[in-house]
């Protein structure tokens, strides 16, 4: 299965559309079944960015909901959090999408955007926030790698390819 890798910069066109980076578009198309949206976008709960999911991967998020009484507050809270701000989208023939205003506001997007691959999903950031996030993540990852099975060599190689 294809992964979302790398960091790609783009900008909104005059009509407010942004092109999905070619490697991400290829991964999305490979993982999309007939009748499914190309991708599902939602605001991150942790950061000022937008998360991009394949339909299949997003569907896997719903499994934990089955553990709750469908009439409970917990179920309703989780379902609201998961679904209320999720937007299924398809691209045009040129691979461009129009981001819902609420998502653009959440991520503080203006002219330029940064797509960051996270393996199974990707994120859309303002360029400044993306740079800050990558810097913070790399610092934290170095600390984590010293406490786990991740080798410093693998961390260094990963940084060279981003």
N, C-alpha and C positions, 0 to 999 in steps of 0.2 A: 504494500500500500504506500502511496506517495506521502511525503511529508512536506510541511511548510518550513522552508529553510531560508535563511538569509534576511537581510534588511534591504528594503527597496524604497526609494523616495519617488514621489509623484506629486502632481498638483491638480487642483480642480480646474476644469475647463470653463469657458464662458457660460455654459449652461448648468454648471454645478455638478458635473459628473467627474468621476475619477476612474482611471484605468486600473484594473487589477493587474499586478505584476504577472508577466507571462508564466513564470514557474508556479505561482499560486493558482493561476487560472487552469493550468494543465493538471495540477493536483486535484483541484475542485472537480473538473470535468471527469477525471478518472474515477472519482469516488461518488459521483452523482448517478442515481438510478433514474430511469424514465419516470416522469411524473413528480419528481422531487425538485425543490428549489435548488439552484446552484449553490447557494450559501445562506446561512442564517447569521445575522448580525445582532449583537446585544451589547449593552454597556457592561464593562467589567465591574465586578463588585469590589475589586481591590485597587484599581488604578483609574486615572482619567484617560481611558482609552476604550476602543471598541473591540470586542472579540468577534472573530470570524470563524464559523463552524460549518462543517459539512452537515447536511440534513441528518445523515446516519449517526454521526458523532453526537449531534445535538439530541437526537432521540434517545441515545444512551443515558443522557442526564435525567431522563424521566423515570428510570427504573426505581430509584429510591422513593419516589412518591407513592409507589404501590405499598410501601410499608406503613403508610399512615391511613387512618380512617378518612375517606374522601370528604366527610362532612366536618372534619376537625379544623380548628384554627391553624394548626401546624401545617396541614396539607394545603390549606388556602394560602397561607403565607409563602410557602415554598413554591406553589404553582404560580402565584402572582409574581414573585421574584424571578422565576424562570421564564414565564411566558409573556407577561404583560409588556415588556420592553424588547421582545425578540421580533425581528423583522426578516421574513424569508425574502430573498431577492434573486433575480436573474439578471445577467448582464445583457447588454445589447450586443450586436454582432461584432463590435470592435472590442468587447471585453470591458466596457465601462459600466459603472453602477452609480446610482444616485443615492446618497446616504440620507436617511431620515434626519430632519432638523434636530430632533431630540437627541440623537446619537452624536451629531456634529457638535452640539452644545456640550454634551457630557465630556467629550474628548477635547473640547476647546480647539476645534479645527477651523482654520481660516483658508489660506491659499494652498499651502503645501502640506502633504501628509507623508507619514512614514509607515510602511507595512513591515512588521517584524514577525518572522516565522518562529513558532514555538513547537515545532514538531507536528502534533496532532491538530493544533489550531493556529490561528495567526491573530495579531492585534494591529489596530490602526491607531496611530498616535500623531500628535503634533510633533514636528521635528525636534523641538527643544526638549519636550517631555520624554521623547523616545531616547535621546542621547543621555539624559539624566537617568532614566530607568536602566539602560544598558550598563552605565557606569556603576550604579548601585548594585545591580544584579551580579556584575562581574566581581565586585568586592565581596559580596556575600557568598558567592559561589566558591571563591578562593578559601574562605573560612570553612565552608561546608565540605569542600574537597579534602581538606586536611583531616576531617573527622570521618570520612567515609571511604568507600572503595573507588571513588573517582580519582584518577591519577592527575597529578599536576600537568603531566604531558598532554593528557586528553583535554584538559581545560585550556591549555595554551593553544593546542591545535584548533579547538573550537572557536577561539577568539580570532585566529587568523582567517577563518573562513566566513566570518560574519560580515 
